[in-house]
Amino acid sequence: MITKTFKVKANTFRKLEDPFDNGKSKKYVFFCKVGDVPEGIPMATNPREQKLTSAVAKAIEDSLCSNDRNFHLKNRGIVVSAGKVVFKDQRVTIEFDDTALHGNIDGGHTYKIVCKHKDDNLDQYVQFEVMTGVEDIIEDLARARNTSVQVDEKSMAELANKFDPIKEGLEGMPFYQRIAFKQNQVETDDESGKNLKMIDAREIVAIIGMFDTEKFDDKSQPTQAYSSKAKMLSMYLEDPERYRKFVNISPDIFDLYDAIETEFADAYNSMGGRYGRKKYAGYKDGAVIGKSKFCQKEMTYKVPDGLMYPVLAAFRSRVVYNSDTEKYEWKNGEEPVKVWERCKRELTNKVMTFAGSIGDNPNAVGKDTNIWDLAYMTVMLQK
């Protein structure tokens, strides 16, 4: 349990009973001087990460640091859920029993900015609104309260633990720390101290979703994985638990992605192609021009998603469902990277030939079901 104490003037503290007299939920409202705001209030209940470099955050900081004694009137304040609130001797003690349910719901930017300047001797107050007995509606509360800047569907899904089936299969992967399950989420490299390049959780969902043999087959290709990540996320959120079926093959899917991305250009070149001449290749005389999306391997060519997605999705043809384990697995137990090794020259040549026939536009390739079908059949027919 986490306990935080605030110094509060008696005439600024109010306790409000629920108007429906349900005896369960209560609301407490008070003003606290900025210098008396304690650090360390749990933040897991807030549906988005706080980006203190945004225009909204800058406006909050400017208002606070103006020291005009009106911050408590101009700012919406900080909303938290808690297990218990006690007011005694001009002090408010708040108990956070469960950090998954108790903590900051709204006003995360305000709270972090206040903590940043709490030692600046500002003559400013901030409003706190504390609710108890709201554990059953915490997700709805967070959604309703976070309206000043729209919270994306991904962030609300993370708050409701709906990404757990995805996390179960990927927690050991080297890129796991870089997956942004929340809006504005940023992670820092432990060694360099620099911000990591984040991967949108919607892309993770879209990639895994391409291997869903119940929704897609040889006649129905998941082109929306390329064209609409939001659509794939909505499909996922209809029944997140069924995605636990993918936990055994999820790591292999992303190992395969990395193999395709780093070997695509060379495989095509080995068939007589000249990938580096394509405008989208980003080739600069063999110099490193970037890193692979997931495993961060150095690359001398770029491979657009419009080329990557049809190729990767083609390996759905190698997925089978085991009714005994209720999990997906690979046909004949063969890892997909081994199949890729056998067919990568043929496959990349077909994709690039098709791309050339429609103007070498990767975006058009990613949306064209014909190349998805061709890639799928190529992989499916591999012995």
Secondary structure, DSSP 4 states (H G I P E B T S, - for coil): -EEEEEE--GGG-EEEE-TT--SS-EEEEEEEEGGGPPS----TTSSB---TTSHHHHHHHHHHHTT-S-HHHHS--EEEEESEEEEETTEEEEEES-TTTSEEEE-HHHHHHHHHTTTS----EEEEEEEES-GGGHHHHHHHH-TTTTPPHHHHHHHTTTTHHHHHHHTTSTTGGGEE-SBT---B-TTT-PBP--EEHHHHHHHHHTT-TTT-BTTB--THHHH-HHHHHHHHHH-GGGGGGGTTTHHHHHHHHHHHHHHHHHHHHTTT--GGGSGGG---TT---EE-TTT--EESS---HHHHHHHHHGGGGGEEEETTTTEEEEGGG--HHHHHHHHHHHHHHHHHHHHHHTTS-HHHHHH-HHHHHHHHHHHHT--
